[in-house]
Amino acid sequence: MDQTGGFLPSQSMADTFNALRGNDLIWSFFVSNYLMGKEPRPFDLLFWNADQTRMPKSLHMFYLRNFYKDNALTQGLLSLGGETLDLKKVKTPIYVQSSKDDHIAPFRSVYRGAKAFGGPVTFTMAGSGHIAGVINHPDAKKYQHWTNEALPETVDAWISNATEHAGSWWPHWSTWLKARSGALVPARDPAKGPLKPLENAPGSYVLVRSDV
């Protein structure tokens, strides 16, 4: 990071993630493209995967040390702007989505994160991996997802009593959102010209507190 001017190059970030699933994301392309001369078939999710991130050194090191090495956030030891963050004080209802074959955010780790909050948490596990498990429109009728209203001590206990559903997890998420949202309002039409700002950024919603 010092050699590149104080940031982690985006390609280095991508190479790191690819190395976590070398058979699929490195060697399959080496064999098919380089050795066999086959052109890679068009695949929309590869465009998502190519949207790389270049992180400043100070941010990247803070992130790795506090969230990975020391796990300070879930232990209530992380401080930002003079405030100590305690996830157990978060009482707002939370929906947590994981993916069964996610190699970057493994579902077991995601489940432990879900258990760190102090309010009601709905945990869902989708089929497939880090991208396809999330970006899965219901019309595609692909994969599956599992739900369980309970949040037992371990993810293995959660899985043993979970219900499998065919297709995308989006409808389950939509139902969860509707139960906690207001009435629908007509969408704004940008073609009708500039709209009057409702209020200054970041908006009043950030000040809303939940008593649930």
HELIX and SHEET records of a PDB file:
HELIX    1   1 SER A   10  LEU A   20  1                                  11    
HELIX    2   2 GLY A   22  GLY A   22  1                                   1    
HELIX    3   3 ASN A   23  TRP A   27  3                                   5    
HELIX    4   4 SER A   28  PHE A   29  1                                   2    
HELIX    5   5 PHE A   30  LEU A   35  3                                   6    
HELIX    6   6 ASP A   44  ASN A   49  1                                   6    
HELIX    7   7 LYS A   57  TYR A   63  1                                   7    
HELIX    8   8 LEU A   64  LYS A   69  3                                   6    
HELIX    9   9 LEU A   87  LYS A   89  5                                   3    
HELIX   10  10 PHE A  107  ALA A  114  1                                   8    
HELIX   11  11 PRO A  138  ALA A  140  5                                   3    
HELIX   12  12 VAL A  155  SER A  160  1                                   6    
HELIX   13  13 TRP A  170  LYS A  178  1                                   9    
HELIX   14  14 PRO A  190  LYS A  192  5                                   3    
HELIX   15  15 SER A  204  LEU A  207  5                                   4    
SHEET    1   A 2 PHE A   7  LEU A   8  0                                        
SHEET    2   A 2 MET A  55  PRO A  56 -1                                        
SHEET    1   B 2 SER A  79  LEU A  80  0                                        
SHEET    2   B 2 GLU A  83  THR A  84 -1                                        
SHEET    1   C 4 ILE A  94  SER A  99  0                                        
SHEET    2   C 4 VAL A 121  ALA A 126  1                                        
SHEET    3   C 4 GLN A 144  THR A 147 -1                                        
SHEET    4   C 4 THR A 163  ALA A 166 -1                                        
END                                                                             
